[in-house]
Amino acid sequence: MTKIIFVIADGLGDRPIKEFSFKTPLEVANTPNLDNLAKEGITGLMHTVDRGIRPGSDIAHLSLFGYDYQKYYPGRGVFEVLGIPMELKKGDIAFRGNLATIDDRGVIIDRRAGRIESSLLIPKRMKVNIEDVTFFLEPSVLHRVGVVMRGKNLTSDIYDIDPHEEGVTPNRKIAKNKSISSRRTEIILNKFMDYMHDYLSKNPENIKRKKQGLSYANFLNLRGPGEYKEAPSFLEKYGLKACCISGADLYKGIAKYLGMDVINVEGANGRIDTNLNAKINEAIRRLDSYDFIFVHMKFADSLAEIGDFEGKKKFIERIDVSLSPLLKLEDTVVFFSGDHSTSSKLKMHTGDPVPALIWGPKEMILRDKVENFGERACQEGGLGHFRGITLMNELFNIIGKQHLIGD
Amino acid sequence: MTKIIFVIADGLGDRPIKEFSFKTPLEVANTPNLDNLAKEGITGLMHTVDRGIRPGSDIAHLSLFGYDYQKYYPGRGVFEVLGIPMELKKGDIAFRGNLATIDDRGVIIDRRAGRIESSLLIPKRMKVNIEDVTFFLEPSVLHRVGVVMRGKNLTSDIYDIDPHEEGVTPNRKIAKNKSISSRRTEIILNKFMDYMHDYLSKNPENIKRKKQGLSYANFLNLRGPGEYKEAPSFLEKYGLKACCISGADLYKGIAKYLGMDVINVEGANGRIDTNLNAKINEAIRRLDSYDFIFVHMKFADSLAEIGDFEGKKKFIERIDVSLSPLLKLEDTVVFFSGDHSTSSKLKMHTGDPVPALIWGPKEMILRDKVENFGERACQEGGLGHFRGITLMNELFNIIGKQHLIGD
């Protein structure tokens, strides 16, 4: 059976950049392997959710895997904690936590506390009891912390504590309505915020860093509240045995949510120095035991989000180098794209379409004329414009496994 | 009023074929008329149902005519029996029957009994009574037999008896649930299967053929159970007086279901030697009395399904020859495409898009740059990628008959 390697470069697409003579990072990057994949494959532009829709990475990935996010999105917190991995029981509320820095007035001055390593401050399997509710905390990559809240009468139908900007105070009024569970969840979370502020402020590592003029974290921002939902597994939905190779916890969590096996690769850490070659090589090794291998590459997005278009270009070149072994594969279909575009100038995800390519056996793929991989080159691709939700059907059809409807 | 000739070449699209230097049958075929229609028209790629969706011809045609199959699909059996034509009353269960060959253990060894002529074995207006239920049988093209089951408390919500593969026995457990009608339908159909096996085994023609080493049919496989549904007629929906020119019963049945007149053309028989020229000439003659003329050409699909890509190419060339008179028409819009792609290598329908063209008066059509008709040439067509369900609106709009929504 023909296998599928499904590579997502987070935040791949971008907009014209003046310093690049109005080309994009992908367009100026030297990408001989991507160009060859495009030349031997079929290309197009993908609107992950829909035209002009600006998705978070979580909803983008659900769509890419063919799951309607309006039905199956459990909230980002669920993905984050599953990816760490942390245990999640029915009724638990899961959050993504971000270590942050606040000033004496409580105003956020650094939403990511200089991307401090959370393991410096949060011990493994940390537990905090507030009244009859238990919080479970687990350090994750860089400033990220997984948080699970366990107790009776709690709800995930609350606003983020994280105001998603600097210069303001965290949200304390997070109840969305006057229900008992909403009010109760707000009260408990406010006490937890205060507890964590106190705990972090007294942390010797933080005190030391503050003295040394280094970034320090004295607040834990919470966002993406969610509760576990049931979704049909990838195996149930497509009959494909699937695994995930990712450094970042969110993607591992999405994979776990969809019943994919999560494979940890030495050196694949979701950071700028992540070992991309090791990921691709591991993916190829796993072709023997899996039908569908999802490889996630994080950092082009992170660089665009801080406006480092030069860094994004270089990271794309490193991605390109890692892809070289794919071109030698037989009886394998490769999909390569991003989960969304990220503008290095706007420093945010955009709803711009992402260039996409499908490469595979010569008798499976109707090659188009596109010979370079980029935002504009793919405007002329044979796949045209398509939505992410239809992608799995398209790949499933290409490998000849799509079921027939009608007679 | 501008008229529409709507030509569907079944299973038209294909994939790159090694023996054709990785071109498709349509791409290597010599098709000067299709190329001229493309050159003078506008082209694109059609996803009959949706991207990557692999439709049967029945659901594909409903979509092409603008009917949502999820609402209006009555099961293939209904189309088959309407097309023969057989009478269908409310509450009747209709099946497509296929004459097949089974061995002594009851295992299917030829699902189509060498495409034997059913009229050799099944008399016209054949009737079989099993308990209080009457079966009506009618021979159709090649190995096909129309079957209508009439009685009280029957249901079409059952599985196919036909297992759709060889080397296994027909399904006898066909009840989908434990309802009385489901169980009753299963029992009666099992008795009918045994009756037909006995009837066919004793048939002198079969006995003679078996002795001579020819293919013979000793079993009647049933599939596509359906019950009559109401659908708005083509005239009600579009205000167009429509007719159908087809050799194969399925398409006649779909046409009848949608209230189109069915026109039988001498020599148009749904087989490889079908008279394509006669069909197109008849279509042109009927422009005086009809607004919309649906012409169906079957055999490219049948050849691809047996892996005969060379034959498919030649059949496409015959189709092309037949289309020549269309290029001289005035005040007529021609639509030409397939109902789906059929891969000659995979020997099955695929969800690959089908090349499509719209040709017509110079002031109605925004000609694109495409000068050849084929899977890849149409990747650059001015229609882009579109879904079958939107096609009728598009044609209706081109002839200036689309109604206004809003004010």
HADDOCK unambig.tbl for C-alpha pairs under 7 A between the chains (distance, minus, plus):
assign (segid A and resid 362 and name CA) (segid B and resid 16 and name CA) 6.95 0.50 0.50
assign (segid A and resid 363 and name CA) (segid B and resid 15 and name CA) 6.25 0.50 0.50
assign (segid A and resid 363 and name CA) (segid B and resid 16 and name CA) 4.83 0.50 0.50
assign (segid A and resid 363 and name CA) (segid B and resid 17 and name CA) 5.84 0.50 0.50
assign (segid A and resid 363 and name CA) (segid B and resid 18 and name CA) 6.75 0.50 0.50
assign (segid A and resid 363 and name CA) (segid B and resid 22 and name CA) 6.68 0.50 0.50
assign (segid A and resid 364 and name CA) (segid B and resid 15 and name CA) 6.35 0.50 0.50
assign (segid A and resid 364 and name CA) (segid B and resid 16 and name CA) 6.84 0.50 0.50
assign (segid A and resid 366 and name CA) (segid B and resid 15 and name CA) 6.56 0.50 0.50
assign (segid A and resid 366 and name CA) (segid B and resid 16 and name CA) 6.39 0.50 0.50
assign (segid A and resid 368 and name CA) (segid B and resid 376 and name CA) 6.71 0.50 0.50
assign (segid A and resid 382 and name CA) (segid B and resid 379 and name CA) 5.04 0.50 0.50
assign (segid A and resid 384 and name CA) (segid B and resid 384 and name CA) 6.98 0.50 0.50
assign (segid A and resid 384 and name CA) (segid B and resid 385 and name CA) 6.58 0.50 0.50
assign (segid A and resid 390 and name CA) (segid B and resid 51 and name CA) 6.05 0.50 0.50
assign (segid A and resid 393 and name CA) (segid B and resid 51 and name CA) 6.86 0.50 0.50
assign (segid A and resid 393 and name CA) (segid B and resid 52 and name CA) 4.59 0.50 0.50
assign (segid A and resid 393 and name CA) (segid B and resid 53 and name CA) 6.44 0.50 0.50
assign (segid A and resid 394 and name CA) (segid B and resid 51 and name CA) 6.07 0.50 0.50
assign (segid A and resid 394 and name CA) (segid B and resid 52 and name CA) 3.90 0.50 0.50
assign (segid A and resid 397 and name CA) (segid B and resid 52 and name CA) 5.38 0.50 0.50
assign (segid A and resid 397 and name CA) (segid B and resid 350 and name CA) 6.51 0.50 0.50
assign (segid A and resid 397 and name CA) (segid B and resid 351 and name CA) 5.72 0.50 0.50
assign (segid A and resid 402 and name CA) (segid B and resid 54 and name CA) 6.55 0.50 0.50
assign (segid A and resid 403 and name CA) (segid B and resid 54 and name CA) 6.63 0.50 0.50
assign (segid A and resid 404 and name CA) (segid B and resid 54 and name CA) 5.14 0.50 0.50
assign (segid A and resid 404 and name CA) (segid B and resid 55 and name CA) 5.55 0.50 0.50
assign (segid A and resid 404 and name CA) (segid B and resid 56 and name CA) 6.38 0.50 0.50
assign (segid A and resid 405 and name CA) (segid B and resid 54 and name CA) 6.37 0.50 0.50
assign (segid A and resid 405 and name CA) (segid B and resid 55 and name CA) 4.98 0.50 0.50
assign (segid A and resid 405 and name CA) (segid B and resid 56 and name CA) 5.86 0.50 0.50
assign (segid A and resid 406 and name CA) (segid B and resid 55 and name CA) 6.11 0.50 0.50
assign (segid A and resid 406 and name CA) (segid B and resid 56 and name CA) 4.70 0.50 0.50
assign (segid A and resid 406 and name CA) (segid B and resid 58 and name CA) 6.33 0.50 0.50
assign (segid A and resid 406 and name CA) (segid B and resid 59 and name CA) 5.47 0.50 0.50
assign (segid A and resid 407 and name CA) (segid B and resid 56 and name CA) 4.39 0.50 0.50
assign (segid A and resid 407 and name CA) (segid B and resid 57 and name CA) 6.55 0.50 0.50
assign (segid A and resid 407 and name CA) (segid B and resid 58 and name CA) 6.33 0.50 0.50
assign (segid A and resid 407 and name CA) (segid B and resid 76 and name CA) 6.32 0.50 0.50
assign (segid A and resid 407 and name CA) (segid B and resid 224 and name CA) 6.89 0.50 0.50
